[in-house]
Amino acid sequence: MSDVVLVEVVDRVATVTLNRPDKLNAVSPAVFDGLYEAGMQVAEDDDVRAVILRGEGRSFCAGLDLQSLQSFGQGNVRVSDDRPQDGRNAQSGFAIWHTMNKPVIAAVQGHALGAGFQLALSADIRIAAEGASMSVFEITYGLVPDLGGTFLLPRLVGPSRALELIWTAHRISTDEALQWGIVSRVVKPGELDEAARALALDLASRPPLPIRFTKALVDKAWTSTIAEANRGEIEAQAKCLTSNDMKEAVAAAFEKRPGSYTGS
């Protein structure tokens, strides 16, 4: 188990914490590996219904560790179209949060810069503390965002604004992030963890099947025709209509009690 990426599961919510507060949770090779290991653990744990990504201390993640950056600058980087046998490359530890069939919430405080911003983008929902600063600042070091940023950011802000943010390394304030749809909510710094956990508990209490299906459907919306989207909705709905969870949801609604769902 990694000591730089911690996983705690309580009440069906997995809290995944970057644990390098003295380095503002900057991403090192150990963090890349830890994120992938944590993602696999969470994805395979049937008891987990929602996930929180957070950083220990005063920052979510201040980007790539400078020692790692120097290593990459010396050419110590592998380029491959295929994921390594064990899945441990940098992109795998970021993409896994976007592709897993569970809702993922990023709780962003302090800095979310470069790799840190792209990790936040890999979540489904972002909540930010007032005063947080976000930036795609790879161009400052002569690099491109290569952890999903060029794929995920345009979906939130559109291609023109995404290119401006990538090319200028503009520091995005929480007001701008909220206005542009990068974050869904801004809270006081002392309320961030509580707000993220409250939302995660809410999502964890709901039927897992429609959450899984809608996460996949919304992701495909950017490349689907309306006919394909309609077909996907009908196929998902057919599975929901015959599920035990729908029967439980209807019964819980009529009996005015919380539902107890199995994901089947």
Contacts in CASP RR format, 6 or more apart in sequence:
PFRMAT RR
TARGET T0000
AUTHOR 0000-0000-0000
METHOD contacts of the structure
MODEL  1
MSDVVLVEVVDRVATVTLNRPDKLNAVSPAVFDGLYEAGMQVAEDDDVRA
VILRGEGRSFCAGLDLQSLQSFGQGNVRVSDDRPQDGRNAQSGFAIWHTM
NKPVIAAVQGHALGAGFQLALSADIRIAAEGASMSVFEITYGLVPDLGGT
FLLPRLVGPSRALELIWTAHRISTDEALQWGIVSRVVKPGELDEAARALA
LDLASRPPLPIRFTKALVDKAWTSTIAEANRGEIEAQAKCLTSNDMKEAV
AAAFEKRPGSYTGS
1 7 0 8 1.000
1 37 0 8 1.000
2 30 0 8 1.000
2 33 0 8 1.000
2 34 0 8 1.000
2 37 0 8 1.000
2 38 0 8 1.000
3 19 0 8 1.000
4 18 0 8 1.000
4 19 0 8 1.000
4 20 0 8 1.000
4 28 0 8 1.000
4 30 0 8 1.000
4 31 0 8 1.000
4 34 0 8 1.000
5 16 0 8 1.000
5 17 0 8 1.000
5 18 0 8 1.000
5 19 0 8 1.000
5 31 0 8 1.000
5 34 0 8 1.000
5 35 0 8 1.000
5 37 0 8 1.000
5 38 0 8 1.000
6 16 0 8 1.000
6 17 0 8 1.000
6 19 0 8 1.000
6 38 0 8 1.000
6 56 0 8 1.000
7 14 0 8 1.000
7 15 0 8 1.000
7 16 0 8 1.000
7 17 0 8 1.000
7 38 0 8 1.000
7 41 0 8 1.000
7 42 0 8 1.000
8 14 0 8 1.000
8 15 0 8 1.000
8 17 0 8 1.000
9 15 0 8 1.000
9 45 0 8 1.000
9 47 0 8 1.000
9 48 0 8 1.000
11 201 0 8 1.000
11 204 0 8 1.000
12 47 0 8 1.000
12 48 0 8 1.000
12 49 0 8 1.000
12 50 0 8 1.000
12 204 0 8 1.000
13 48 0 8 1.000
13 49 0 8 1.000
13 50 0 8 1.000
13 51 0 8 1.000
13 52 0 8 1.000
13 197 0 8 1.000
13 200 0 8 1.000
13 201 0 8 1.000
13 204 0 8 1.000
14 42 0 8 1.000
14 45 0 8 1.000
14 48 0 8 1.000
14 50 0 8 1.000
14 51 0 8 1.000
14 52 0 8 1.000
15 51 0 8 1.000
15 52 0 8 1.000
15 54 0 8 1.000
15 197 0 8 1.000
16 35 0 8 1.000
16 38 0 8 1.000
16 39 0 8 1.000
16 42 0 8 1.000
16 51 0 8 1.000
16 52 0 8 1.000
16 53 0 8 1.000
16 54 0 8 1.000
17 54 0 8 1.000
17 55 0 8 1.000
17 56 0 8 1.000
18 25 0 8 1.000
18 31 0 8 1.000
18 53 0 8 1.000
18 54 0 8 1.000
18 55 0 8 1.000
18 56 0 8 1.000
18 60 0 8 1.000
18 61 0 8 1.000
19 25 0 8 1.000
19 55 0 8 1.000
19 56 0 8 1.000
20 26 0 8 1.000
20 28 0 8 1.000
20 31 0 8 1.000
20 56 0 8 1.000
21 55 0 8 1.000
21 56 0 8 1.000
21 57 0 8 1.000
21 58 0 8 1.000
21 59 0 8 1.000
23 62 0 8 1.000
23 65 0 8 1.000
24 58 0 8 1.000
24 59 0 8 1.000
24 61 0 8 1.000
24 62 0 8 1.000
24 63 0 8 1.000
24 111 0 8 1.000
25 31 0 8 1.000
25 55 0 8 1.000
25 56 0 8 1.000
25 57 0 8 1.000
25 59 0 8 1.000
25 60 0 8 1.000
25 61 0 8 1.000
25 62 0 8 1.000
25 116 0 8 1.000
26 61 0 8 1.000
26 62 0 8 1.000
26 63 0 8 1.000
26 64 0 8 1.000
26 65 0 8 1.000
26 66 0 8 1.000
27 61 0 8 1.000
27 63 0 8 1.000
27 64 0 8 1.000
27 65 0 8 1.000
27 68 0 8 1.000
27 115 0 8 1.000
27 116 0 8 1.000
27 119 0 8 1.000
28 65 0 8 1.000
28 67 0 8 1.000
28 68 0 8 1.000
29 68 0 8 1.000
31 65 0 8 1.000
32 88 0 8 1.000
32 89 0 8 1.000
32 90 0 8 1.000
32 93 0 8 1.000
33 88 0 8 1.000
34 93 0 8 1.000
35 93 0 8 1.000
35 94 0 8 1.000
35 96 0 8 1.000
35 119 0 8 1.000
36 87 0 8 1.000
36 88 0 8 1.000
36 92 0 8 1.000
36 93 0 8 1.000
36 96 0 8 1.000
39 93 0 8 1.000
39 96 0 8 1.000
39 97 0 8 1.000
39 100 0 8 1.000
40 96 0 8 1.000
42 48 0 8 1.000
42 51 0 8 1.000
42 100 0 8 1.000
42 102 0 8 1.000
43 96 0 8 1.000
43 100 0 8 1.000
43 101 0 8 1.000
43 102 0 8 1.000
48 102 0 8 1.000
49 102 0 8 1.000
49 203 0 8 1.000
49 204 0 8 1.000
49 205 0 8 1.000
49 208 0 8 1.000
49 211 0 8 1.000
50 102 0 8 1.000
50 103 0 8 1.000
50 104 0 8 1.000
50 105 0 8 1.000
50 200 0 8 1.000
50 201 0 8 1.000
50 203 0 8 1.000
50 204 0 8 1.000
51 97 0 8 1.000
51 100 0 8 1.000
51 102 0 8 1.000
51 103 0 8 1.000
51 104 0 8 1.000
51 105 0 8 1.000
51 200 0 8 1.000
52 104 0 8 1.000
52 105 0 8 1.000
52 106 0 8 1.000
52 107 0 8 1.000
52 196 0 8 1.000
52 197 0 8 1.000
52 200 0 8 1.000
53 97 0 8 1.000
53 104 0 8 1.000
53 105 0 8 1.000
53 106 0 8 1.000
53 107 0 8 1.000
53 119 0 8 1.000
53 120 0 8 1.000
53 123 0 8 1.000
54 60 0 8 1.000
54 106 0 8 1.000
54 107 0 8 1.000
54 193 0 8 1.000
54 196 0 8 1.000
55 61 0 8 1.000
55 107 0 8 1.000
55 109 0 8 1.000
57 109 0 8 1.000
58 109 0 8 1.000
58 110 0 8 1.000
59 109 0 8 1.000
59 110 0 8 1.000
59 111 0 8 1.000
59 112 0 8 1.000
60 106 0 8 1.000
60 107 0 8 1.000
60 108 0 8 1.000
60 109 0 8 1.000
60 110 0 8 1.000
60 111 0 8 1.000
60 112 0 8 1.000
60 116 0 8 1.000
60 119 0 8 1.000
60 120 0 8 1.000
60 132 0 8 1.000
61 111 0 8 1.000
61 112 0 8 1.000
61 113 0 8 1.000
61 115 0 8 1.000
61 116 0 8 1.000
61 117 0 8 1.000
61 119 0 8 1.000
61 120 0 8 1.000
62 111 0 8 1.000
62 113 0 8 1.000
62 116 0 8 1.000
63 111 0 8 1.000
63 113 0 8 1.000
63 114 0 8 1.000
63 115 0 8 1.000
63 116 0 8 1.000
63 117 0 8 1.000
64 114 0 8 1.000
64 115 0 8 1.000
69 141 0 8 1.000
78 84 0 8 1.000
78 89 0 8 1.000
80 89 0 8 1.000
83 89 0 8 1.000
83 92 0 8 1.000
90 146 0 8 1.000
90 147 0 8 1.000
91 146 0 8 1.000
91 147 0 8 1.000
91 148 0 8 1.000
94 115 0 8 1.000
94 118 0 8 1.000
94 119 0 8 1.000
94 122 0 8 1.000
94 147 0 8 1.000
94 148 0 8 1.000
95 122 0 8 1.000
95 148 0 8 1.000
97 104 0 8 1.000
97 119 0 8 1.000
97 122 0 8 1.000
97 123 0 8 1.000
98 104 0 8 1.000
98 122 0 8 1.000
98 123 0 8 1.000
98 124 0 8 1.000
98 152 0 8 1.000
98 219 0 8 1.000
101 211 0 8 1.000
101 212 0 8 1.000
101 215 0 8 1.000
101 216 0 8 1.000
102 208 0 8 1.000
102 211 0 8 1.000
102 212 0 8 1.000
102 215 0 8 1.000
103 124 0 8 1.000
103 125 0 8 1.000
103 200 0 8 1.000
103 203 0 8 1.000
103 211 0 8 1.000
103 215 0 8 1.000
104 122 0 8 1.000
104 123 0 8 1.000
104 124 0 8 1.000
104 125 0 8 1.000
105 123 0 8 1.000
105 124 0 8 1.000
105 125 0 8 1.000
105 126 0 8 1.000
105 127 0 8 1.000
105 196 0 8 1.000
105 199 0 8 1.000
105 200 0 8 1.000
105 203 0 8 1.000
106 112 0 8 1.000
106 119 0 8 1.000
106 120 0 8 1.000
106 122 0 8 1.000
106 123 0 8 1.000
106 125 0 8 1.000
106 126 0 8 1.000
106 127 0 8 1.000
107 127 0 8 1.000
107 129 0 8 1.000
107 192 0 8 1.000
107 193 0 8 1.000
107 195 0 8 1.000
107 196 0 8 1.000
108 120 0 8 1.000
108 126 0 8 1.000
108 127 0 8 1.000
108 128 0 8 1.000
108 129 0 8 1.000
108 132 0 8 1.000
108 134 0 8 1.000
108 183 0 8 1.000
108 192 0 8 1.000
109 128 0 8 1.000
109 129 0 8 1.000
109 132 0 8 1.000
109 189 0 8 1.000
109 192 0 8 1.000
110 129 0 8 1.000
110 131 0 8 1.000
110 132 0 8 1.000
110 133 0 8 1.000
111 132 0 8 1.000
111 133 0 8 1.000
111 134 0 8 1.000
112 119 0 8 1.000
112 120 0 8 1.000
112 132 0 8 1.000
112 133 0 8 1.000
112 134 0 8 1.000
112 135 0 8 1.000
113 133 0 8 1.000
113 134 0 8 1.000
113 135 0 8 1.000
113 137 0 8 1.000
114 135 0 8 1.000
114 136 0 8 1.000
114 137 0 8 1.000
114 138 0 8 1.000
114 145 0 8 1.000
115 147 0 8 1.000
117 134 0 8 1.000
117 135 0 8 1.000
117 136 0 8 1.000
117 149 0 8 1.000
118 136 0 8 1.000
118 145 0 8 1.000
118 147 0 8 1.000
118 148 0 8 1.000
118 149 0 8 1.000
118 152 0 8 1.000
119 147 0 8 1.000
120 126 0 8 1.000
120 134 0 8 1.000
121 148 0 8 1.000
121 149 0 8 1.000
121 152 0 8 1.000
121 153 0 8 1.000
121 156 0 8 1.000
121 182 0 8 1.000
122 147 0 8 1.000
122 148 0 8 1.000
122 152 0 8 1.000
124 215 0 8 1.000
125 184 0 8 1.000
125 199 0 8 1.000
126 177 0 8 1.000
126 182 0 8 1.000
126 183 0 8 1.000
126 184 0 8 1.000
127 183 0 8 1.000
127 184 0 8 1.000
127 185 0 8 1.000
127 186 0 8 1.000
127 187 0 8 1.000
127 192 0 8 1.000
127 195 0 8 1.000
127 196 0 8 1.000
127 199 0 8 1.000
128 134 0 8 1.000
128 174 0 8 1.000
128 177 0 8 1.000
128 178 0 8 1.000
128 183 0 8 1.000
128 185 0 8 1.000
128 186 0 8 1.000
128 187 0 8 1.000
128 192 0 8 1.000
129 174 0 8 1.000
129 186 0 8 1.000
129 187 0 8 1.000
129 188 0 8 1.000
129 189 0 8 1.000
129 190 0 8 1.000
129 191 0 8 1.000
129 192 0 8 1.000
130 174 0 8 1.000
130 186 0 8 1.000
130 187 0 8 1.000
130 188 0 8 1.000
130 189 0 8 1.000
131 173 0 8 1.000
131 174 0 8 1.000
131 189 0 8 1.000
132 174 0 8 1.000
132 177 0 8 1.000
133 171 0 8 1.000
133 172 0 8 1.000
133 173 0 8 1.000
134 171 0 8 1.000
134 172 0 8 1.000
134 177 0 8 1.000
134 182 0 8 1.000
135 165 0 8 1.000
135 169 0 8 1.000
135 170 0 8 1.000
135 171 0 8 1.000
135 172 0 8 1.000
136 145 0 8 1.000
136 149 0 8 1.000
136 153 0 8 1.000
136 165 0 8 1.000
136 166 0 8 1.000
136 169 0 8 1.000
137 169 0 8 1.000
138 144 0 8 1.000
138 145 0 8 1.000
138 146 0 8 1.000
138 166 0 8 1.000
138 169 0 8 1.000
139 166 0 8 1.000
139 167 0 8 1.000
139 168 0 8 1.000
139 169 0 8 1.000
140 169 0 8 1.000
144 150 0 8 1.000
144 166 0 8 1.000
145 153 0 8 1.000
145 166 0 8 1.000
150 162 0 8 1.000
150 166 0 8 1.000
153 162 0 8 1.000
153 165 0 8 1.000
153 166 0 8 1.000
154 162 0 8 1.000
155 222 0 8 1.000
156 162 0 8 1.000
156 180 0 8 1.000
156 181 0 8 1.000
156 182 0 8 1.000
157 165 0 8 1.000
157 180 0 8 1.000
157 181 0 8 1.000
157 182 0 8 1.000
161 180 0 8 1.000
164 170 0 8 1.000
165 172 0 8 1.000
172 180 0 8 1.000
172 182 0 8 1.000
174 183 0 8 1.000
174 186 0 8 1.000
175 186 0 8 1.000
176 182 0 8 1.000
177 183 0 8 1.000
177 186 0 8 1.000
178 184 0 8 1.000
178 185 0 8 1.000
178 186 0 8 1.000
185 195 0 8 1.000
187 195 0 8 1.000
203 211 0 8 1.000
205 258 0 8 1.000
205 259 0 8 1.000
206 261 0 8 1.000
207 240 0 8 1.000
207 243 0 8 1.000
207 245 0 8 1.000
207 246 0 8 1.000
207 248 0 8 1.000
207 249 0 8 1.000
207 261 0 8 1.000
207 263 0 8 1.000
208 245 0 8 1.000
208 261 0 8 1.000
208 263 0 8 1.000
209 239 0 8 1.000
209 240 0 8 1.000
209 243 0 8 1.000
209 245 0 8 1.000
209 246 0 8 1.000
209 263 0 8 1.000
209 264 0 8 1.000
210 236 0 8 1.000
210 240 0 8 1.000
213 236 0 8 1.000
213 239 0 8 1.000
213 240 0 8 1.000
214 236 0 8 1.000
216 236 0 8 1.000
217 229 0 8 1.000
217 232 0 8 1.000
217 233 0 8 1.000
217 236 0 8 1.000
220 228 0 8 1.000
220 229 0 8 1.000
221 229 0 8 1.000
240 246 0 8 1.000
243 263 0 8 1.000
243 264 0 8 1.000
244 262 0 8 1.000
244 263 0 8 1.000
244 264 0 8 1.000
245 261 0 8 1.000
245 262 0 8 1.000
245 263 0 8 1.000
245 264 0 8 1.000
248 259 0 8 1.000
248 260 0 8 1.000
248 261 0 8 1.000
248 262 0 8 1.000
249 259 0 8 1.000
249 261 0 8 1.000
252 258 0 8 1.000
252 259 0 8 1.000
252 260 0 8 1.000
END
